[in-house]
Amino acid sequence: MDINFSDFNWAAVVVSVIAGQIISTVWFVALFGEPWAKEYGASSKQQHTKEVPPYTYAVGALCTFVLVLSIAALQQRLGVDSAGEALELALFIAVGFSIATGLPGQAFLRRWRVAALAYGSQAAMIVAVSLILGLWR
């Protein structure tokens, strides 16, 4: 498989990484901060935020960057060139890879709310990233 990184729209990659980080922050702070914190045993999202090691944010940003590059490479290889194709690919990735590989671990732990919160965030990020990359070619 030949991936040509020089053909990537690097402005779209940067915007996608930023969008992914914003989606993650809004999801886990503004929308679902309290439920997320409680699932991890904290009394509040403020307590949970204090307990999260600072390097965790760097790991999240790096993973978002890898996700964006992976989606860009798939879109390039598959010739995605419309919003519909970008959305179709995003749903395929979200359900076929992200949820399908992550959910079993949460199911064994019986952590259904964690799964819903985590995979909801991932699906939202994958859809947004795929649409940005697909539309900004």
Secondary structure, DSSP 8 states (H G I E B T S, - for coil): ----GGGS-HHHHHHHHHHHHHHHHIIIIIITHHHHHHHTT-SSHHHHHHHS-THHHHHHHHHHHHHHHHHHHHHHHHT--SHHHHHHHHHHHIIIIIIHHHHHHHHHHT-HHHHHHHHHHHHHHHHHHHHHHHH--
